[in-house]
């Protein structure tokens, strides 16, 4: 039985992911050599990496903070209105075979659904949607997932992980996400997802309560 994630849950995820573009740019842009410039003596400048807030007291409602980093994973939380629990998820920036930041992977724990965890994968707009997205752990049998929609941030695939799949990620060292680019439909793009620190990050992540949608009436 497949359970669809609620719109409110995805809305909070999208809000958090909307702030990650600047992080990807910071990680992708190499700093120029010291004194870089041309014969005019004009400076080319260099990128300034901004530190992420680490406490909810440093941000306003709806903004993102990073209270914890565990090896290759960040815990990202959005400040909720007073009296509500801050929604948190674990995050990793995905790189292709050349090490180029390409996509984003966000995983969250949930209660009240058919899956103990869900994930949102954001890939570039140039992704071939009909090719879907495949996911495997340590060379195991892959599973294919459809893309659900695209917006200005990229194309979204929603994944539900069962208990066995979470256990495999806890035991594993690396997962592989494979997508197909529109411009080269006979070529796969493999994205590496490190599982270093997965267990500690996942076990410390607070689950979100999720209401089931009522079943459709029998005809």
URRA-V62252 format. One record per residue. N is the residue number from 1. RES is the residue in one small letter. SS is DSSP state (helix for helix, strand for strand, loop for the rest). OMEGA is omega in whole degrees, -180 to 180 (999 if undefined). NEAR is the number of other C-alpha atoms within 12 Angstrom. Layout:
N:RES:SS:OMEGA:NEAR  N:RES:SS:OMEGA:NEAR
This chain:
1:x:loop:-179:9  2:x:loop:179:15  3:x:loop:178:25  4:x:loop:-180:26  5:x:loop:-179:35  6:x:loop:-178:22  7:x:helix:180:15  8:x:helix:179:16  9:x:helix:180:31  10:x:helix:179:30  11:x:helix:179:17  12:x:helix:178:31  13:x:helix:-180:40  14:x:helix:178:34  15:x:helix:179:25  16:x:helix:-177:35  17:x:helix:-179:41  18:x:loop:-178:23  19:x:loop:-172:24  20:x:loop:-178:33  21:x:helix:180:24  22:x:helix:178:21  23:x:helix:179:24  24:x:helix:179:24  25:x:helix:179:21  26:x:helix:-177:21  27:x:helix:-176:22  28:x:helix:-172:22  29:x:loop:177:17  30:x:loop:178:16  31:x:loop:179:17  32:x:loop:179:14  33:x:loop:-178:12  34:x:loop:180:11  35:x:loop:-178:14  36:x:loop:180:15  37:x:strand:178:14  38:x:loop:-175:10  39:x:loop:180:9  40:x:loop:-177:8  41:x:loop:179:10  42:x:loop:-179:10  43:x:strand:175:14  44:x:loop:-179:16  45:x:loop:176:16  46:x:loop:-177:16  47:x:loop:178:17  48:x:loop:-180:15  49:x:loop:-178:16  50:x:loop:179:12  51:x:loop:179:14  52:x:loop:174:25  53:x:loop:-178:21  54:x:loop:-178:21  55:x:loop:178:21  56:x:helix:179:27  57:x:helix:-180:17  58:x:helix:-176:18  59:x:loop:176:20  60:x:loop:180:18  61:x:loop:180:23  62:x:loop:-180:26  63:x:loop:-172:32  64:x:strand:171:36  65:x:strand:-175:35  66:x:strand:-176:32  67:x:strand:-173:28  68:x:strand:170:27  69:x:strand:-179:26  70:x:strand:-177:25  71:x:loop:-175:18  72:x:loop:-177:25  73:x:strand:170:31  74:x:strand:167:37  75:x:strand:-179:39  76:x:strand:-179:40  77:x:strand:174:40  78:x:strand:-179:37  79:x:loop:180:30  80:x:loop:174:23  81:x:loop:-179:15  82:x:loop:-179:12  83:x:loop:179:8  84:x:loop:179:13  85:x:loop:178:17  86:x:loop:176:33  87:x:strand:-179:39  88:x:strand:178:39  89:x:strand:177:44  90:x:strand:-167:46  91:x:strand:172:41  92:x:strand:175:39  93:x:strand:-177:35  94:x:strand:-180:37  95:x:strand:178:28  96:x:loop:-176:25  97:x:loop:-180:17  98:x:loop:-179:13  99:x:loop:-179:18  100:x:loop:175:21  101:x:strand:-171:30  102:x:strand:-174:38  103:x:strand:-179:42  104:x:strand:-180:40  105:x:strand:179:44  106:x:strand:-179:39  107:x:strand:-179:45  108:x:strand:176:43  109:x:strand:-178:36  110:x:strand:173:32  111:x:strand:179:20  112:x:loop:179:19  113:x:loop:179:25  114:x:loop:-180:23  115:x:loop:176:29  116:x:loop:-179:31  117:x:strand:176:37  118:x:strand:179:38  119:x:strand:173:34  120:x:strand:178:40  121:x:strand:-179:45  122:x:strand:-179:42  123:x:strand:-179:43  124:x:loop:180:31  125:x:loop:-179:23  126:x:loop:179:25  127:x:strand:175:32  128:x:loop:-173:29  129:x:helix:-178:27  130:x:helix:178:21  131:x:helix:-180:24  132:x:loop:-180:31  133:x:strand:177:36  134:x:strand:-176:32  135:x:strand:177:34  136:x:strand:-180:30  137:x:strand:176:29  138:x:loop:177:22  139:x:loop:179:18  140:x:loop:-179:18  141:x:loop:-179:14  142:x:loop:171:17  143:x:strand:-179:21  144:x:strand:-180:22  145:x:strand:179:26  146:x:loop:168:25  147:x:loop:-176:29  148:x:loop:-179:23  149:x:strand:174:24  150:x:strand:170:22  151:x:strand:-176:18  152:x:loop:-179:16  153:x:loop:-178:25  154:x:strand:-180:28  155:x:strand:-170:32  156:x:strand:170:35  157:x:strand:179:39  158:x:strand:-174:38  159:x:strand:171:38  160:x:strand:179:33  161:x:strand:176:29  162:x:loop:-175:22  163:x:helix:180:17  164:x:helix:-180:15  165:x:helix:176:26  166:x:helix:179:29  167:x:helix:179:20  168:x:helix:178:23  169:x:helix:177:33  170:x:helix:179:24  171:x:helix:-169:20  172:x:loop:178:23  173:x:loop:-178:23  174:x:strand:173:25  175:x:strand:-180:34  176:x:strand:173:33  177:x:strand:-176:39  178:x:strand:176:34  179:x:strand:-179:41  180:x:strand:178:28  181:x:strand:179:25  182:x:helix:-174:19  183:x:helix:180:13  184:x:helix:-169:14  185:x:loop:174:17  186:x:loop:-178:12  187:x:loop:175:15  188:x:strand:171:23  189:x:strand:-179:34  190:x:strand:-179:28  191:x:strand:-177:35  192:x:strand:176:35  193:x:strand:180:38  194:x:strand:177:31  195:x:loop:175:34  196:x:loop:-178:24  197:x:loop:-176:28  198:x:helix:-174:35  199:x:helix:-178:24  200:x:helix:-180:22  201:x:helix:-178:31  202:x:helix:-177:34  203:x:helix:180:21  204:x:loop:-177:21  205:x:loop:179:31  206:x:loop:178:24  207:x:loop:176:26  208:x:strand:175:30  209:x:strand:-178:23  210:x:loop:179:26  211:x:loop:177:18  212:x:loop:173:20  213:x:loop:179:16  214:x:loop:179:10  215:x:loop:179:10  216:x:loop:-180:7  217:x:loop:178:6  218:x:loop:179:5  219:x:loop:999:4
